[in-house]
Amino acid sequence: MQTNFNLAALADPAMQASEKILRTCVHCGFCTATCPTYLELGDELDSPRGRIYLIKKMFEEGEPATKEVVQHIDRCLSCLSCMTTCPSGVHYMHLVDHARAHIEATYKRPLAQRLMRGVLANLLPYPNRFRLALFGAMLGRPFKPIVEKLPFLGRQLGAMLALAPKTAPNRSSMEGPAVFSPDISQKGRVALLSGCAQPVLAPEINEATIRVLNRLGVEVVLPKGEGCCGALVHHMGHEKTSHAQAAKLIDAWMAEIDGKGLDAILITASGCGTTIKDYGFMFRDDPAYAAKAAKVSALAKDITEYLAGLELAPALQTGMTIAYHSACSMQHGQKITDAPKNVLRALGFKVKDVPEGHICCGSAGTYNMLQPEISGRLRARKTGNIARLRPDAVATGNLGCISQIGLGFEERGEAVPVVHTIELVDWALGGEKPAKLG
């Protein structure tokens, strides 16, 4: 694609990177075939090709973001299916992230939007605040039909209440900072990302991960000073905050790398994994963090990516048929497609691929709360496809997908448990049976 940027704009390294991405695009339209919002809405501007056109015009002309641009960029899930489909290798993720940062810097949103986005950005990355908010959401859940009728944020608040659990999970006894050493001869040492929302909503995921790794002879460290990886606010365009959160996490991991050393940094939330593996790009122009960020990105692995390189021997045969839902951040963001399924099959599970598996479930970080209508349509589409398989359970590697698909089956009136892949691994290796399986 031909571009027409002035020299002043190209003095900005971020604009240089975006201009290079834009020149890669040939407007072939292959991306429209796999874009969830284009499939649901049928609007060219709600496709990657259409959004690229809007971003190109905005950047070339040095314009502040307009209401039209914001509407269509906000509707993007950042599922990155377009990147898997694109024959030209357009790095849409970096382009849309830059566009979102530009929107935050140049566009004043309506008050209701500012309030909603501010609440999410100031609650979800902070576990203690989130726990308190979750308690309020559980109390408010029965009033969802009334809340949804409120004139301004009714649909968004209703979506938040729908996603809230009916009961609060107990606080884990395996929170950090801490080191969990194996009882057998040690074969490795890794750091595990605790996360922010995950230990509040589903502490059993990290607990199962630690048990599995210790059973395999791997020491697990939850570093001092760890916090949010920055992914959530990064995709909301809050560039300064996301970089500050990421830098803090890099420092925590570098202290371990420079101390006793780490073989890998393991992540059980694929949305976080996609961002952490991109730290090298995010900090490429930061002299204080460029090398450290690149080192962290190189060590980052999804838990199933790491387990795929180890010998796994099942302690029991469950005989269960599992529908494996590959989170967008797993298959499109990190290009991990076979490892999770191979791990499950090695442990005796019968694994089935979900029809239209490349299409997003509609979770996408905060998307299911900010864009509840489109998210709901994608949720129904995803759970309908999974239901066709008649599985005993659904496995996936991302908490957002677990909540989203679980809500979808609740809406269908069907009792299909949705669990994290590592919970099934733990069970098959002799650990606890996932509570959701009864």
Residue pairs with C-beta under 8 A, 6 or more apart in sequence:
1 22
1 23
1 24
1 25
1 26
1 27
1 56
2 23
3 19
3 22
3 23
3 56
3 60
4 60
5 15
5 19
5 59
5 60
6 62
9 15
9 19
9 59
9 60
9 62
10 16
10 19
13 284
13 285
14 98
14 101
15 59
15 98
17 94
17 98
18 55
18 59
18 94
18 95
18 98
19 59
21 90
21 91
21 92
21 94
21 95
22 52
22 55
22 56
22 59
22 95
24 88
24 89
24 90
24 91
25 49
25 52
25 88
25 90
26 88
27 49
27 52
28 87
28 88
29 47
29 49
30 85
30 86
30 87
31 47
31 48
31 49
31 81
31 82
31 85
31 86
31 90
31 92
32 38
32 44
32 47
32 48
32 49
33 85
34 81
34 82
34 84
34 85
34 358
34 359
35 46
35 47
35 48
35 81
35 82
36 77
36 79
36 81
36 359
36 360
36 362
36 378
37 43
37 46
37 47
37 75
37 76
37 77
37 374
38 44
38 46
38 47
38 48
38 50
39 359
40 374
40 377
40 378
41 75
41 374
43 50
43 72
44 50
45 51
45 53
45 54
45 68
45 72
46 72
46 75
46 76
48 76
48 82
48 86
48 90
48 92
50 72
51 72
51 73
51 76
51 96
51 99
52 90
52 92
52 95
54 68
54 69
54 72
54 73
55 69
55 73
55 95
55 96
55 98
55 99
57 63
58 65
58 66
58 69
58 99
58 102
59 99
59 102
63 106
64 106
64 107
65 73
65 99
65 102
65 103
65 106
65 107
66 107
69 99
69 103
70 103
70 107
70 109
73 96
73 99
73 100
73 103
74 370
74 371
75 371
75 374
76 96
77 328
77 360
77 362
77 364
77 367
77 378
78 93
78 96
78 97
78 235
78 364
78 365
79 328
79 332
79 360
79 364
80 92
80 93
80 274
80 328
80 329
80 332
80 333
81 328
81 332
81 358
81 359
81 360
82 90
82 92
83 90
83 91
83 92
83 93
83 332
84 331
84 332
84 335
84 358
86 92
93 278
93 333
94 281
97 234
97 235
97 237
100 235
100 236
100 237
101 237
101 239
102 237
103 237
104 236
104 237
104 238
104 239
105 237
108 114
109 117
112 152
112 153
115 153
116 153
116 156
116 369
116 370
117 236
117 366
117 370
120 232
120 236
120 366
120 369
120 370
121 232
121 233
121 236
121 238
121 241
122 129
123 129
123 130
123 133
124 130
124 196
124 197
124 232
124 366
125 196
125 197
125 227
125 228
125 230
125 232
125 233
125 245
126 196
126 228
127 196
127 197
127 199
127 200
130 196
130 197
130 200
131 168
131 200
134 164
134 165
134 168
134 200
134 201
135 168
137 160
137 161
137 164
138 164
138 165
138 166
138 167
138 168
140 147
140 161
140 164
141 161
141 162
141 164
141 166
143 161
144 158
144 161
144 162
145 158
147 154
147 157
147 158
147 161
148 154
148 155
148 157
148 158
150 157
155 372
155 373
156 369
156 370
156 372
158 372
159 368
159 369
159 372
159 375
159 376
160 369
162 407
163 368
163 369
163 403
163 404
163 407
165 201
169 200
169 201
169 202
169 203
169 204
170 203
171 203
172 199
172 203
172 204
172 206
172 207
174 180
174 203
174 206
174 207
174 210
175 194
175 199
175 203
175 222
176 194
176 222
176 223
176 224
176 226
177 222
177 223
177 224
177 225
177 226
178 221
178 222
179 219
179 220
179 221
179 222
180 210
180 213
180 214
180 219
180 220
180 221
180 222
181 214
181 219
182 213
182 214
182 215
182 216
182 217
182 218
182 219
183 214
184 217
185 217
186 217
186 218
186 219
187 216
187 217
187 218
188 217
188 218
188 219
188 263
188 264
189 218
189 219
189 221
189 260
189 261
189 262
189 263
190 213
190 218
190 219
190 220
190 221
190 262
190 263
190 264
190 265
190 266
190 306
191 220
191 221
191 222
191 223
191 253
191 256
191 262
191 264
191 265
191 266
192 206
192 209
192 210
192 213
192 220
192 221
192 222
192 265
192 266
192 267
192 268
193 226
193 229
193 249
193 265
193 266
193 267
193 268
193 269
193 272
193 276
194 206
194 222
194 226
195 206
195 228
195 229
195 268
195 269
195 272
195 399
196 227
196 228
196 232
197 399
198 205
198 206
198 268
198 269
198 399
199 206
201 399
201 403
202 399
202 402
202 420
204 420
204 423
204 434
204 435
205 268
205 399
205 420
205 422
205 423
206 268
208 420
208 422
208 423
208 425
208 426
208 431
208 432
208 434
209 220
209 266
209 268
209 303
209 422
209 426
210 220
211 426
211 431
211 432
212 307
212 422
212 425
212 426
212 429
212 431
213 219
213 220
213 266
214 220
215 429
215 430
215 431
216 310
216 312
218 263
221 256
221 260
221 262
223 252
223 253
223 255
223 256
224 252
224 255
225 248
225 251
225 252
225 255
226 249
226 252
226 253
227 245
227 248
227 249
227 252
228 245
228 249
229 245
229 246
229 249
229 272
229 275
229 276
230 241
230 242
230 243
230 244
230 245
230 246
230 249
230 275
231 242
231 271
231 272
231 274
231 275
231 276
231 365
232 365
232 366
233 241
233 242
233 245
234 242
234 246
234 275
234 282
235 365
235 366
236 366
242 282
243 282
243 283
246 275
246 276
246 279
246 282
246 283
246 293
247 283
247 289
249 276
250 279
250 283
250 289
250 292
250 293
250 296
251 292
253 262
253 265
253 296
253 299
254 292
254 295
254 296
256 262
257 295
257 296
257 299
262 299
263 299
264 299
264 300
264 301
264 306
265 276
265 296
265 299
265 300
265 301
266 301
266 302
266 303
266 306
267 273
267 276
267 300
267 301
267 302
267 303
268 302
268 303
268 397
268 420
268 422
269 397
269 398
269 399
269 400
270 302
270 327
270 329
270 330
270 333
270 334
270 336
270 397
270 398
271 327
271 329
271 333
271 365
271 398
271 400
273 300
273 301
273 302
273 329
273 330
273 333
273 334
274 329
274 333
274 334
275 282
276 296
276 297
276 300
277 297
277 300
277 334
278 297
279 293
279 294
279 296
279 297
279 300
280 290
280 293
280 294
280 297
280 298
282 293
283 289
283 290
283 292
283 293
283 294
284 290
284 293
286 293
302 330
302 334
302 336
302 339
302 340
302 397
303 397
303 421
303 422
304 336
304 339
304 340
304 343
304 397
304 421
304 422
305 334
305 336
305 339
307 339
307 343
307 425
308 339
308 342
308 343
312 343
312 346
312 347
312 425
312 429
313 429
314 346
314 347
314 348
314 428
314 429
315 428
315 429
315 430
316 427
316 428
316 430
317 348
318 348
318 349
318 424
318 427
318 428
319 348
319 350
320 349
320 350
320 392
320 393
320 424
321 349
321 350
321 352
321 389
321 390
321 391
321 392
322 344
322 349
322 350
322 351
322 352
322 391
322 392
322 393
322 394
322 395
322 424
323 352
323 354
323 386
323 389
323 391
323 393
323 394
323 395
324 340
324 341
324 344
324 351
324 352
324 353
324 354
324 394
324 395
324 396
324 421
325 354
325 357
325 361
325 382
325 386
325 394
325 395
325 396
325 401
325 405
326 337
326 340
326 354
326 357
326 396
326 397
327 361
327 396
327 397
327 398
327 400
327 401
328 360
328 364
329 398
330 336
330 337
330 340
330 397
330 398
331 337
331 357
331 358
332 358
340 395
340 397
340 421
341 351
341 353
343 421
343 425
344 351
344 395
344 421
344 424
344 425
345 351
347 424
347 425
347 428
347 429
348 428
349 424
349 428
352 389
352 391
354 382
354 385
354 386
354 389
355 385
355 388
355 389
356 381
356 382
356 385
357 385
359 378
359 381
359 382
360 378
360 382
361 378
361 379
361 382
361 401
361 404
361 405
361 408
362 368
362 374
362 375
362 376
362 377
362 378
362 379
362 382
362 404
363 375
363 379
363 398
363 400
363 401
363 403
363 404
364 375
364 400
365 400
367 374
367 375
368 375
368 379
368 400
368 404
375 404
379 404
379 405
379 407
379 408
379 411
380 408
380 411
382 404
382 405
382 408
383 405
383 408
383 409
383 411
383 412
383 414
384 412
386 394
386 405
386 416
387 409
387 412
387 414
387 416
391 416
393 416
393 417
393 418
393 419
393 424
393 436
393 437
394 405
394 416
394 417
394 418
394 419
395 418
395 419
395 420
395 421
395 424
396 402
396 405
396 418
396 420
396 421
397 420
397 421
397 422
399 420
401 418
402 418
402 419
402 420
405 418
406 418
409 415
409 416
409 418
417 434
417 436
417 437
417 438
418 436
419 434
419 436
419 437
423 434
424 434
426 432
427 433
427 434
427 437
